[in-house]
């Protein structure tokens, strides 16, 4: 009851004190423009699949929900997120266990709840929960990051979520969680010997995983990344077609709805994994450069909020948000360009996926909440 009253008071204070003046409209509008560019690319993919615009219509609904959630998230004071960080982590843990038991399997991955025609992917919420939890744990550490217990404790809590996501299996989302954890360790100034130990251990685990844990299709993705021509009509097909699509766009692109690779279905999963390839082909180098510029502005505005934050929790939660976006951008675009293995990581705000889009706007809303507290 007391917690409920506290939340209501925070909301009333937000509206009464005119804190909308601290709302970072550049950050929000950048995310919105990226979403609209993504929606246009998804619409183009939809055109090639018939008269029913299934992808576009559901993405529009997710965009509207995401914008509303962003504004609501901004209204809560950052202390609300600090006080609920542990509960968010616990909720994420319950959801990830539940989806393995009761979830829907799509393309071999049991990672979605489906209800009344809508789908929800708990792995996307896990990214939000982990950022909040790690920021809370770092703030509680009191700047004593030289202790190995801190590294082990945060790693174990991260690994629990990663392990549950790998059971789906979803290599892409699990890698983003690990990258985010490692990025925050670097930011807080963890001792160098611990960082070197982590890198060595990661290489050892990768070697063991390659021999005993990785499935054949996961090995093929890595081998295809090393040599796309190894199996151009099989495991290397996606990357080859993606590179062809991006190159075919040249300077100005072929125009929305006129990309041969996406419209003639040469490009698999064009609306998700290879949405950047669709943009590269249909909007060309100019469109791709605009997208890269928008992403640069997005990350820069988030980092700027972290720099002006007055508390450790604010700083680290916003830095964590920046890492989540940055790593997804690098991994997705790197895969589309043939520079990194394809892991199924979506491109923030651009790729099709309601859960991803809504959670991305939630992260923007939390960053905005941190901005109003600075």
N, C-alpha and C positions, 0 to 999 in steps of 0.2 A: 504494500500500500504506500509506504514511504517512498520507495523507488519510483512508483508511478507518479506521485506528486512531484518528485524531483524532475522527472522528464517533462511533465507539463509546464513546470516553472521555467525550464530551459527554453522550451518552445515559445512561451509567452515573451520571455526576455528577448529572444531573437527578433521577433516581429516588432516589439515595442522600441527597441534601441536602434533600429535602422541598420542592422549589421549587413544588409544587402549591399551596402557601399563597399564592404570588404570582399564581396563575391568576385572571383577572378573570371570576368566575362571572356577574356582572351582564351583562357584555358577551356572554358565550357564551349565557346563557339568553335574552337579548333576541333574538339571532340565531335561536335555536332556536324561540322563540315566533312570530317573524315567519315562519319556515319552515313551522310548523304551520298558521298562518293561511292562508298561501299554498297549502298542501296541501289545506286544507278548500275553498278557492275553486276549485282545480283539480279536486277531486272533484266539486264542484257542476257545473262545465262538462262533466266526463266523463258525468254522469248524463244530460245532454241528448243525448249522442251514441250511446247504446245500452248494451248490457249489458257490453261489454268496457271495463274501466277502464284504458285504455292509458296515458293521461297520468299518472294517480295512481300506478299501480304502478311506472313507471319513475322518477317523482319520489321515491317512498319509497326506492328503491334508491340514488338519488343523494344523498338526505339522509343515509342511513346511512354511505355512503362519505365524504361531506363531514365528518360529525362525527368519523369515524375519522382523516381527514387533518388536521383541526384539532388533535386531540390529539397526533398524531405531529409536526406542525409545531411545536407548543409545546415539544416535547422537545429540539429542536435549538437550540443557543445562537445568538443573533443574529449572532455572528461567522461562523457557517456561511453565512448568507444574504449577508453582505457579501463573503465569499470566492468565492461562486458566482454573484454578480450578473451578471458578464460572460457566464458560461456559460448562464445563464437567458436572457439577451438573444439569444445566438447560437442557442440551441435554439428560441426563439420565431421567429427569422428563418427557420430551416430548415423549421419546421412551416408557416409561412405560405406559403413558396414551394411546399412539397410539396402543400399542400391545393389550390393553384391547378392543379397538374398531375394530382393523383390524387384530389381530393376529390369529394364528392357534391354535386350541385346541388339545393337546396331553395328553392322559390319564387323562382327566378332568381338565387340567391346560392350560389356555389361556396365554401362555408366550413366543410364538415364532413367528417371522416373517419368512415366507418361500418365497424365490425368486429364480427362475432358478435352482431349485433342492437343494438349500442351505438354511440352517436354521440359524437364529441368535436369541439369547436369551438376551433381554435387561437387565434382572436381573443380568447377569454376568458383564455387563458394569457398572451397578449401584455400584458394589463393588469397582471398580476402581475409579469412580467418587466420591463416598463418602469419600474414603481415601484421595483423593486430596483436597476435599472441607474441611474436618475436619482439615487437616494439615494446610491449608490456614487460616482457622478460628482461630485455636490455635495460629498460628504465629501472627495474627493480634491482639490477645488478649493481647499480650505483657506481658506474664507471670502472669497476674492478674486473676488467676483461683479461687480466693476465692469468687468471685461474683456469686450469684445464677443465674443471668441473662445469664451467659456463659453456665451453665448446661442446662437451659431451652431452650436457642436458638439452641444449637447444637442438643438437643434431638428432638425439633420440626422439624428441617431440616432432621434429620435421620428418624423420624416417618413418614414424608410425603412419602419418598421412600418405607419405610416398609409397609405402608398402601396400596400403589398401588400394591406392590408385593403380599400382602396377598389377594387382590381382585382377583388374577389370578386363584386359590390360590396357593402360593408357600411358605409353612411354613419354609422350609430349608433355602432358600436364605434370607428371611426376618430375621431369627434368626441370621445369620452370620453378617448382617449389624448391628443389635442391639449389638451383642457381641463385634464387632469391636469398636463401639462408646463407650461402657462401658470400654473396655480395654484401650482405649486412655485416658479416664477420670482418670483411675487409674494411668497411667504413668505420666500425667501432674501434679499430686499431688492435685487433687480436695479435698476439705475439707471432713473429715470423716463423718460428719453429713449428707452431701449431698449424699455420697455413701450409707450410711445406709438407708436414705430416699428412694433412688432409689430401693434398694433391697426390702424394705417393700412394696413400690408401685408396683413393679413387681409381688410380690406374690399376692397382692390384685387383680391386673389385671388378673393374671392367674386364680384365683378363679372365678372371674366374667366371664372371657372368657369360662371357663369350663362349666359354667351353661348356659350362654346365646349365646356365639359366636361359640365355637368349634363344628365342624360337627361330626357326629357319627364315621366316619372313623378315624378322628384325635383322638377322645377319645379312640378308640380301640387300636391305636398305643401306647398310654401311658399305658393303662391297660395291653396290651400285654408285654410291657417292664417290668412292675412290676411282671407279672406272665405269661411267654411264654406258659405254659401248659394250660392256661385258654381256649384257642381255638387253639389247635395244627394244625388243618386242615384248619383253617380260618385265622384270623388276626395274629395268632402266627406262621403261617407256614414259613414265610420268615426268621424270626430270628432263628427258630429251624433248618431249612435247612442250614443257614449260619454257625451256630455253629458246625453242623455235618460236613460240608465241611472243615472248618478250622481244626477240630480235626482229620479228616481222612487223612490230609496231613502228619501228624507225622513229622519226622525229615527232610527228603529230598523231600517229596512230591511224587505224582504219575506221574509226568511228564506232560509237556504241551500237551493238547489235550486228556489226559487220566483221567481227573477228573470226576468221575461218577455224582456228584451233578450238575456240570455245563454242562457236555456233554449230560446228559439225562434230562436236563431241570427241575431238582428238585429245582434249585436255581433261583428264579425269578429275573429279572433285573440284571443278572450277570455282564453285561458289564458296568453298571453305579453304582447303590447303593451298590452292593455287589462284586465289582471288587477285593477287598481285600480278600474276601472269596475264589475267584477263585485262587488267588495267593497263599493263605494259603494251599489250597488243592493240587494244581499242583506243587508248588515249596516248599511246606513244611515250617517247622520252619526256615530253613536256608534262604529261599527266603523272608519270612516275616521279618526276622531279618535284612536282607540287605535293604529292603524297609524302615524299621524304621530308620536304620542308615542313609540312604540317606536323609530322611526327616529331621532328626536331623541336618545333615550337611547343608541342605538348609536353615533352620530357623536360625542356628548359623551364617552362612555367611551374612544373611540379617541383623541380630542384630548387627553383627560386623560393617557393613556399617553405621548403625545408630550411633554407639558409636564414629565413626571417622568423623561424619558429622560436618560441621562448622556452619550451620544455623539451626534455630528451624524448619523451613519448611522441610528441608532435613531430620532431625532427626525424626520428627513425621510422615512424609509420609512413610518413610521406616519402622518405628515401626508399622504403620497401615497395611502395606503390610505383615509384619511378623504375625500380628494378624489374618489377613484374611486367610493365609495359615494354621496357627496353629489351629484355631477354626474349619476349614473344616476337617483337619486331625483327630482331636479329635472326632468330631461329627460323621464322616463317620466310622472310625474304631471302635468307641464305639458302634455304632449301629450294625456293623457286628459281634461284640463279644457279643452282648446282654447286654452291659453295659449302653447304652443310647437308647432312642426311635428312631425309623426309621423316618427321616424327609425328605429324598430325597436329602441330601447334597452329592455332588460328592467328590471324593478323588482327590485332585489336581494332574494334570499331568498323573494320572493313569486311571481314569474313562473315559468312552466314552462320547464325547461331544465336538463338534468343538468350540462353543462359549466359553466354560469353558477353553479349552486348549489354545486358542488364547489369551484370557484375562489374563490367568496365565502368559504367556510369556510376555505380555505387562507389567504386574506388575514387572516381573524380569527386563525388560528393563528400567523401571522407577527407580528401585533400582540401576541398573548399572549407570544410569545418575547421581544419587545422589553420587555414589562412585567416579565418575570422577570429581565431584565438591568438594570433600573433600581434 
